[in-house]
Amino acid sequence: MTGSVIVLGGGSEIGSALALRLVRGGAREVVLAARRHPAEAERALTAAGARVTCVDFDADDLAAHGPLLGRLVREHAPVATVVVAFGILGDQAKAERDVDHAVAVVHTDYVAQVSVLTVLANLLRAQGSGDVVAFSSVAGVRVRRANYVYGSAKAGLDGFASGLSDALVGSGVRLLVVRPGFVVGRMTEGMSPAPLSSTPDQVADAAAKALRRGGRDVWVPGALRVLFFGLRLLPRWLWRRMPR
């Protein structure tokens, strides 16, 4: 693998795990962009042989996306892969009472993603190559009453990323959409795992494999693709009783 790797949300367990796999595949330069210094990820990537640069990145600051990403693509050219790994789960009960919290979840998980992905698409088109990895979720495939704020943001992201992926065909740029189920990690700490759960390492393994194969979408685990084909057919009165 030639070219640098940029991780937006550098402290993300999945994002840093995927970056580590890309380094093992030959990448030698990684940029970790995060709101807080991702010391653990920096240590792991450095130990694997990568040159690591850490930069400040606030996903919610939309006006800063263009200047920051433009600078990173120039300074670390050529860019091979950008991993868009930021996001928040939010608190569904709070979001139903507090409009500001509901909007904050949607802003980070959808609006900020749209901004970043659009900027990246234009920058990598100009470069003529590069992969982008976006993390959707099965929560957005059919939104459940139990987490509809987060799910609706992921539904929007999934639709946007899928359309952008199609728009990039023939440009030399590829967008991979990753749809994991429940991921057991820091974000879901204290929650009971759902059936067909995965770990950040398993999601990273699946994403890395899809990148190597030239895929444009991947479900983690793969059985969820078949399961949700059937779940789309459930009557609404039954679906609204489904847990998170």
C-alpha positions as CSV (number, residue, x, y, z in Angstrom):
1,M,0.0,0.0,0.0
2,T,1.4,3.4,-0.9
3,G,0.2,6.8,0.3
4,S,-0.8,8.1,3.7
5,V,-3.8,7.3,5.8
6,I,-6.0,10.0,7.5
7,V,-8.3,9.0,10.3
8,L,-11.0,11.6,11.1
9,G,-11.9,10.7,14.7
10,G,-8.5,9.4,15.4
11,G,-9.4,8.3,18.9
12,S,-12.1,5.9,17.6
13,E,-11.6,2.3,18.4
14,I,-12.7,1.2,15.0
15,G,-10.9,3.9,13.1
16,S,-7.6,3.3,14.8
17,A,-8.0,-0.5,14.5
18,L,-8.5,-0.1,10.7
19,A,-5.5,2.3,10.5
20,L,-3.4,-0.4,12.2
21,R,-4.4,-3.0,9.6
22,L,-3.6,-0.5,6.8
23,V,-0.1,0.0,8.3
24,R,0.4,-3.8,8.5
25,G,-0.6,-3.8,4.8
26,G,2.2,-1.4,3.9
27,A,1.0,2.2,4.8
28,R,3.8,4.1,6.5
29,E,2.2,7.5,7.4
30,V,-0.9,8.0,9.4
31,V,-2.6,11.2,10.4
32,L,-4.9,11.0,13.5
33,A,-7.3,13.9,13.5
34,A,-9.2,14.2,16.8
35,R,-10.7,16.5,19.3
36,R,-8.6,15.0,22.1
37,H,-5.0,13.7,21.7
38,P,-5.4,10.0,20.7
39,A,-2.4,8.8,22.7
40,E,-3.3,5.1,22.8
41,A,-3.8,4.9,19.0
42,E,-0.6,6.9,18.4
43,R,1.4,4.4,20.5
44,A,0.0,1.4,18.7
45,L,0.5,2.8,15.2
46,T,4.1,4.0,16.1
47,A,4.9,0.5,17.5
48,A,3.7,-1.0,14.2
49,G,6.2,1.2,12.2
50,A,4.1,4.1,11.1
51,R,5.0,7.8,11.2
52,V,2.1,9.3,13.1
53,T,1.0,12.9,13.0
54,C,-1.8,14.1,15.4
55,V,-3.9,17.2,14.6
56,D,-6.8,18.9,16.2
57,F,-10.2,18.2,14.6
58,D,-13.6,19.2,15.7
59,A,-16.2,17.4,13.5
60,D,-18.9,19.8,14.5
61,D,-16.9,22.9,13.2
62,L,-18.2,22.7,9.6
63,A,-16.4,25.9,8.5
64,A,-13.0,24.3,9.4
65,H,-13.5,21.2,7.3
66,G,-12.4,22.6,4.0
67,P,-9.2,24.4,5.2
68,L,-8.1,21.5,7.4
69,L,-8.7,18.7,5.0
70,G,-7.2,20.7,2.1
71,R,-4.0,21.2,4.2
72,L,-3.8,17.5,5.2
73,V,-4.2,16.3,1.6
74,R,-1.5,18.7,0.4
75,E,0.9,18.0,3.2
76,H,0.5,14.2,3.2
77,A,0.1,13.5,-0.5
78,P,-0.6,11.2,-1.9
79,V,-3.5,10.2,0.3
80,A,-4.4,6.5,0.0
81,T,-7.2,6.2,2.5
82,V,-9.3,8.5,4.6
83,V,-11.2,6.8,7.4
84,V,-14.2,8.9,8.6
85,A,-14.7,7.4,12.1
86,F,-16.2,10.1,14.2
87,G,-19.7,9.9,15.7
88,I,-21.8,9.9,18.8
89,L,-24.5,7.5,20.1
90,G,-26.3,10.0,22.1
91,D,-29.0,9.4,24.7
92,Q,-32.4,8.5,23.1
93,A,-34.4,9.3,26.2
94,K,-32.7,12.7,26.6
95,A,-33.1,13.4,22.9
96,E,-36.9,12.9,23.2
97,R,-37.0,15.6,25.8
98,D,-34.2,17.9,24.8
99,V,-34.3,19.3,21.3
100,D,-30.7,20.6,21.6
101,H,-29.5,17.1,22.3
102,A,-31.5,15.6,19.4
103,V,-30.1,18.2,17.0
104,A,-26.5,17.6,18.3
105,V,-26.7,13.9,17.6
106,V,-28.0,14.5,14.0
107,H,-25.5,17.3,13.5
108,T,-22.5,15.1,14.4
109,D,-23.7,11.8,12.9
110,Y,-25.2,13.2,9.6
111,V,-24.6,16.9,8.9
112,A,-20.9,16.9,9.8
113,Q,-20.4,13.6,7.9
114,V,-22.0,15.1,4.7
115,S,-19.7,18.1,5.0
116,V,-16.6,16.0,5.4
117,L,-17.5,13.5,2.7
118,T,-18.2,16.2,0.2
119,V,-15.0,18.0,0.9
120,L,-13.0,14.7,0.7
121,A,-14.7,13.7,-2.6
122,N,-13.7,16.9,-4.2
123,L,-10.1,16.8,-2.9
124,L,-9.5,13.2,-3.9
125,R,-11.1,13.7,-7.3
126,A,-8.5,16.4,-7.9
127,Q,-5.8,14.0,-6.7
128,G,-7.2,11.3,-9.1
129,S,-7.3,8.5,-6.6
130,G,-8.0,7.4,-3.0
131,D,-10.3,5.4,-0.8
132,V,-12.8,6.8,1.7
133,V,-14.3,4.7,4.4
134,A,-17.7,5.8,6.0
135,F,-19.3,4.0,8.9
136,S,-23.1,3.7,8.6
137,S,-25.0,1.2,10.8
138,V,-27.8,-1.3,10.6
139,A,-29.6,1.1,12.9
140,G,-30.2,3.2,9.8
141,V,-31.4,0.4,7.5
142,R,-34.8,0.4,9.2
143,V,-35.1,2.9,12.0
144,R,-36.4,1.6,15.4
145,R,-38.5,3.4,17.9
146,A,-35.9,2.5,20.6
147,N,-33.1,4.6,19.0
148,Y,-34.8,6.6,16.3
149,V,-32.7,9.8,16.7
150,Y,-29.4,8.0,16.2
151,G,-31.0,5.6,13.7
152,S,-32.4,8.5,11.6
153,A,-29.0,10.1,11.4
154,K,-27.4,6.9,10.2
155,A,-30.3,6.4,7.7
156,G,-29.5,9.8,6.2
157,L,-25.7,9.0,6.2
158,D,-26.3,5.6,4.6
159,G,-28.3,7.1,1.8
160,F,-25.9,10.0,1.2
161,A,-22.8,7.8,1.3
162,S,-24.4,5.2,-1.0
163,G,-25.3,7.9,-3.5
164,L,-21.9,9.5,-3.3
165,S,-20.2,6.1,-3.8
166,D,-22.1,5.7,-7.0
167,A,-21.3,9.2,-8.1
168,L,-17.5,8.5,-7.6
169,V,-17.5,5.5,-10.0
170,G,-15.0,6.2,-12.8
171,S,-13.3,9.1,-10.9
172,G,-10.4,7.0,-9.4
173,V,-11.9,7.5,-5.9
174,R,-13.8,4.8,-4.1
175,L,-16.2,5.2,-1.1
176,L,-16.7,2.1,1.1
177,V,-19.8,2.1,3.2
178,V,-19.5,-0.1,6.3
179,R,-22.7,-1.2,8.1
180,P,-21.9,-2.9,11.4
181,G,-24.5,-4.1,13.9
182,F,-24.1,-3.6,17.6
183,V,-20.4,-3.0,18.4
184,V,-19.1,-3.9,21.8
185,G,-16.8,-1.1,22.8
186,R,-16.4,2.2,24.6
187,M,-19.4,3.8,22.9
188,T,-21.7,1.0,24.0
189,E,-20.2,0.4,27.4
190,G,-22.8,-0.7,30.0
191,M,-25.3,-1.7,27.3
192,S,-26.4,-5.3,26.8
193,P,-25.0,-6.6,23.5
194,A,-27.5,-7.3,20.7
195,P,-27.5,-10.6,18.7
196,L,-24.8,-10.7,16.0
197,S,-22.7,-8.2,17.9
198,S,-19.1,-7.5,16.8
199,T,-16.0,-5.9,18.2
200,P,-14.0,-3.0,16.8
201,D,-11.3,-5.4,15.7
202,Q,-13.9,-7.5,13.8
203,V,-15.3,-4.4,12.1
204,A,-11.8,-3.2,11.2
205,D,-11.0,-6.7,9.8
206,A,-14.1,-6.7,7.6
207,A,-13.4,-3.1,6.3
208,A,-9.8,-3.8,5.5
209,K,-10.8,-7.0,3.6
210,A,-13.4,-5.0,1.7
211,L,-10.9,-2.4,0.8
212,R,-8.5,-5.0,-0.5
213,R,-11.2,-6.6,-2.6
214,G,-12.4,-3.3,-4.0
215,G,-15.8,-3.4,-2.4
216,R,-18.2,-0.5,-2.0
217,D,-20.2,-1.8,0.9
218,V,-19.8,-4.4,3.7
219,W,-22.1,-5.6,6.5
220,V,-20.5,-6.7,9.8
221,P,-21.1,-9.5,10.4
222,G,-22.2,-10.5,6.9
223,A,-25.2,-12.4,8.2
224,L,-26.9,-9.1,9.0
225,R,-27.4,-8.4,5.3
226,V,-29.7,-11.4,5.1
227,L,-31.3,-10.8,8.4
228,F,-32.3,-7.2,7.5
229,F,-33.7,-8.3,4.2
230,G,-36.3,-10.2,6.2
231,L,-36.7,-7.6,9.0
232,R,-37.7,-5.0,6.4
233,L,-40.9,-7.1,5.9
234,L,-41.9,-7.1,9.6
235,P,-45.3,-5.3,10.2
236,R,-44.9,-2.0,11.8
237,W,-46.8,-2.8,15.0
238,L,-44.2,-5.6,15.6
239,W,-41.2,-3.5,14.5
240,R,-41.9,-0.7,17.0
241,R,-41.4,-3.2,19.8
242,M,-37.9,-4.1,18.7
243,P,-35.2,-3.3,21.2
244,R,-32.1,-1.1,20.5
